[in-house]
Amino acid sequence: MVEGKLSFSTLQQICPFFFVLDSSDEIRHMGSSLKKCYPTLALGSRFNDFFLIKESSDSILHNTNRYSLCVIESIQSKLRMKVSPQKLENGLILYVGYPILTGGLSLWDYGLTIADLPQHDAVVEFLFIMEGMKRSMIESEQYLNEISQMNNRLDELVKERTLQLERANDELESFVRTVSHDLRSPLRLINSFASIILNEDLNLPENINEMLIHIKKCSENMNSIMTDLINLSRINHSTPKKEYIDLQKIVYEVLNEIQSIGDYKSNNTSVKIIDLGGMTGDAGLIKLLFQNLIHNAFKYSSKVEYPAVEIGMIPSEKDELIYFVKDNGSGFDSDNAPQLFQPFQRLHTQSEFEGSGIGLSIVYSIVKKHKGHVWAKSQINEGATFFISFPNHLTVIA
């Protein structure tokens, strides 16, 4: 086959004047028309015993690097042929061409008919096609090599960057855990000392009392941030358990905890719970998820006249279960929703609503650990709804 694309039987039909030489210049294949012209020519014959190179200009017989033609002449019959060399596999070289009739000689003088003689234009076109195939294959091989090298380099870069990122994340997580634990002790002392001073009847000036109250609140907020950072670190380095979770029970536990503290007008908030059923997952993480979402719903609706919170499940045609936590509070611009799930990204100031700025990051990490999705819809002053979905294969309906 010619470069693995063209069989000799096909070549016989297109250009019956062809022959194939091996590295020893012995003829390995030849066309029927060539055999008619040279009856004594046989497979295994040496080229130099039958032919002479008459015209080659700057083209050498074995030059297969570019499209070229050369003229060869038979030693026995003086029949000339114009041929072009084409490189094959295994060191073979194919020569394709057509005869040049001179000196009043005709086809019949060589035992040929019109059927044995291809048209000049057809041969030339074939040679150009062969050259184009050869060049395309060379270029394709070069491109493939370049692509392979680039892919290998890209793989190396990805592995290198992934390793760097893993190391950076490990160092960051270690730093967060260390700092969080180391800071909690002095924060507790600051909070305790401030509480002791406030509880003592020291007749301190009003501005001093206000500063102590501010110190106490700041230390409590910082302690909350430390707790959330530790939780976030723990979530990112944990593998969720697979256990049955009664979501209805978990939501009621969270509501009881919030209402027992009495924060954010929780006892005056209208709460509606739609049947939640159950699912499989990590019960501790799922409870932490609902703690953050429900806590936020109470907090951001606490400044409206009639605060309301709704928790439920939405039927879905897809292979998933969707839950939501809705409030009628301050709301926000939905275009800014994605940034809420990044640590310390808030859409309200600390003076408007207190918080660590990490709660929704915890929600996001827990949902991703369960191969789910989380998103939010809201309008300013019209409340907000947070949605979470889990693949149905992870869930079990009660």
N, C-alpha and C positions, 0 to 999 in steps of 0.2 A: 504494500500500500504506500502511496505517496503521502508522507507525513501523517500517516494514519487516517487519511481522508479519501483516497482514490485508489481503487483496485486496478490491477493490470488488465483485467477483462474490460473494464470501462475505458481504460487508456487505449486499448486495442481498437475500440470503436471510434474513438476521437482522432487519434494520431497513430496509425499502424507503423509509422517509421519511428521506432524508439528502441533503445537498448539500455541495459543496466550493467554497470561495472562495479566490481568489488574493490577492496583496497589494493589487490594485486593486479588490477587492470584486466581481470578475467570477466568475460561476459556471463552474467547470471540469468538475464531475461532478455527477450527481444521480440519485436512485433512481427507479424506475418509478412508485411510488405518488405521489411528488411531481409527476411529469410528468402523471399523470392529473388531479390536482387543479388544476394550472395549465397548461393546454394551450399557452398563449402563452409560457410560460417556456422559454427555450432556452439552450444552452451559450453563454457569452459575455455573457449578460444581467447587468445590474448589480443587485446585491441591493437597493439603495435604491429602484430603480424598481418593485419588486414587493412589498417587505415593510417593515413598521414594527415597531420594538421597543416592545412594550406593557408588559411587566413584566420587570424585571431586578433589582430590589432593589439589592444592592451588587455584582451581577454584570454586567459589561459584555460585549457580544456577542463581542468579541475577547479576552476574558480567558481565557487557556489555562494559567494557573499553578496552578489548583486545580479540583477537581470542582465544577461549578456548572450550574444550569439557568436558562434565561430563556424568556419567551413572546414569540413573534413573530406578526404578523397580516398576512394578505394584503391589499393595497390594493384588489384587484379583488373578492374573494369574501368577505372578512371571516373566512375560515377561520384559526383559530389553531393554532399548533403549539408544543409545549414541546420545546426543543432544548438540547443541551449541546455546547459547542465543545471540540474536541480538536486539538492541534497536530500537523501532519504535517511531512514533509520539504519542503525547497525553499520554505519560507514559506507553504505551503498550510494551510488550516484546515478541518477536517471538522466539520459540524453534524449530529448524529444525534438523532432524537426521534420524537414521535408526535402525531397531530392531537387537538385538543380540540373535541368537537362540542357546540355550544350553540344555543339559540334554536329547538329542535325540529328541527334539521337532522339528516339521516341520512347514512350512507356513500353510499347510492345517489345522493344529491343531488350528490355530487362524482365520480360514476362509479367509486366504489370498491366492493370486495367484502370479505368477511371475510379473504380471503387477502392482501389488500393492507394490512391493518391489523395490525401486531404487537401482542402483548399488552403492556400497560403494565409488568408485572413483568419481562418478558423484556428490555425496553428499558432499564429501570433497572438490572437486573443487568449488562447489557452495558456500560452507562456506567461502572459501578463497576469492571468488569473492565478497561475501557480506562484508567481512572484508575490502577488498580493497576499495569498494564503500564507506564504512563508514569512513575509514581513509582519502580518497580523499575529501569527503565532509567536514570533520573536518578541513583538511588542507586548502581547498578552502575557507572555512568560515574565517579561520585565516588570509589567504592572503588578502581576501576582506576587512576584518577589518583593516589590516595594510595599505592597499592601500587607504581605505577611510580616515584613520587618516592622512596619508601623504598628500592626496589631500586637506583635511581640513586645514592642517598646511600650505600647499603651497598657498592656497587661502588667508589665513591670511597674509602670507609673501608678496604676490603680492599686497594685499590691503594696507599693511603697507608701502611697498616700493613705491607704486603709490602715496600714500598720501605724503610721504617724498619728492618724485620727484616733485609733484605739488607745494608743499610749497617752495622747492628750486627754481623752475622755477619762481614762483610768486615773490619771494624775489629778484631773479636775474633781472627779468624784471623791478621791481620797482627800483632797484639800477641803472639799465641802464638808465631808463627814468630820474631819479633824477640827476644822474651825467651828462648825456647829456645836460639837460637843464641848470644845474648849470655851466657847463664849457663853454657853448656857449657865454655867456656874456663876460667873460674875454678874450676869443679868439677873439671876435669882437674888443675889445679894443686894443689888441696886434696888430691885423691887421691894425686897423685905425691909431695907433700911428706910425707904421712902414711906412705906406703910406704917412702920413703927413711929416715925416722926409725925405723920399725919394723925395718928391715933392718940398721941400724947397731947395733953392740954398745955401747950407751950405758949399760947397767945402770940403766935407768929403773925407778922403782917400778912394781909390778904394776898399780896403779890407773891410772897414766899410760898404760901399754901398752893397757889395756882401753879407755880413752878414745880412743886413737889408732885402735884397731880399729873402734870405734863410729863415729868420724869417717869412716873409710875406707868403711865399709858405707853410711853415710848419703849420702856423695857419690856412691857407685856407684848407689844407689837413685834419687837425684835425677837422675843422668845417664840412667838408664833411663826415668824419667818424661819427661824432655825429649825423648828419642828417640821415645817413644810419642806424645807430643803432636805432634811434627813429622810422624810417620806418619799420625796421624789427620787433621791439617790437609791433608796431601797427598792422602789418599783422598777427603776431602770436596770437593776442588777438581779432581779428575781425572775423566776419562771412560774407563771400562774398555775395554781392548782386546778384540777378539774373535779368539782363537786357540785351536787345539786344545791341551788340557792333559791330560797323562798323570798322573792323580791318584795312581796307585800309585807312580810314580817320585817325585812330590813328597813323599808321606808318608814314603818311605824316606829321602829326603834330610833331612827334618826330624828323623827318629829318629836318624840318624847324627850330626847336629849336636848333639842333646841328649846322646847317649851319649858323644860324644867329650869333652864338657865334664865329664861324670861327676856332674852335679848330681842331687839328689833320688833317690839310690839307683837311678839310671836303668839301671845295668848289672845290677841284681838284679830289675828289674821284668819281669813276664811281659807280652809284647806279642803281640796277636793281630790280624792284618789280614785282613779279608774283601775279596774282589775288589772294587775300586773302579771299574774301567773308566776312562773319560775324559769330558771335557766341553769346551765352548767357553767362553771367558771370558778374564779378564786373569790370566795365569800368575803374575805377581809378586804380585798382590793375593791370589789363592787360596792361594799358598804362605804368605803372611803370616797368612792366616786360620787355616790348619792349624797353623802355628807356635804361635800363641796357644792354640788349643784343646788341642793335644797337650802343650804345655809345662805348661798348667794341670792336665791329667790326671796327669802325672808328679808335679807339685808336691803336689797335694792327696791323692795316694795314697802319698806317700813315708813317712808315719808309721804305716802299717799293717804288719803282720808280713809279709804276702805281697802286695806291690803288683801290680796288674794293670791293663792298659790295652787297650781293644779299639777298633778303628777299622773301620768298614764302611759298607755301603750297604743300605738297606731298599727292597724292591720296593713300588711304590705304584700303586694303581688310577687315581689322578688323573694329569693331564698334568704330572708333576713327578718329579724324582729327589731322594731323601732320603738324606743321609749322617749319620753319627753318630760321636761320640768319647765313649767310656765309661770310667769308672774306678771303683775300689772304695774310694775314699778317704773323707774326712771328711763329704762331702755337705753339704746345707743344706735348709732348709725351702722346698719348692717354691712356697709362697705369696709368697716374697720373690724369686723368679727374675727377674721383669721389671726390678727395680732394678739387677740385675747388669750390664745393658747400658748403664747410664748412667755417664759418666766419674766416677771416684773413689768409686763406690759399691761397698763391699766388705762381705761377710758374715763375714769373719774379720779379726782384728787383725793388725797388721804383725808383732807378736812371734810369732804362730802361723804365719803364712805370709807371706813377703815378696812384694812386688809393687807395681806402679805404680798399680793400680786403673783402668787404661785399656785393658788387653788385650781385654776383651770388648766395649768400645765400638768398638774397631777391627774386631772380628769383625762386629758389628752393621752398621757402615757399609759394609764390603765386601759383605756379603750384600745389603743394600739397593741398592747400586750394580749388583748383578747381578739385581735384581728378585726376590729370594728372601725367605725367612723364616728366622728362627732362634728356637729356644725350648729350654727345659731342663726336665728332670725329675730329682728327687732326693729323698732322705730323709736326715735327719741320721744320720751314721755308717754309711750304707749306699751311699755313692758317688753319682756324678752322671752323667747322660748329656745331652750337648748335641747337638741336632739342627739340621741346616741343609738347606734345600730350595731347589732352583732350578727355574724353569720348563723343561719338557722341550724347548721350542723353542730353548732356548739350549744344550742339551746334545747331545753326540754319544757314543753308547756304543761303546767299542772292541771 
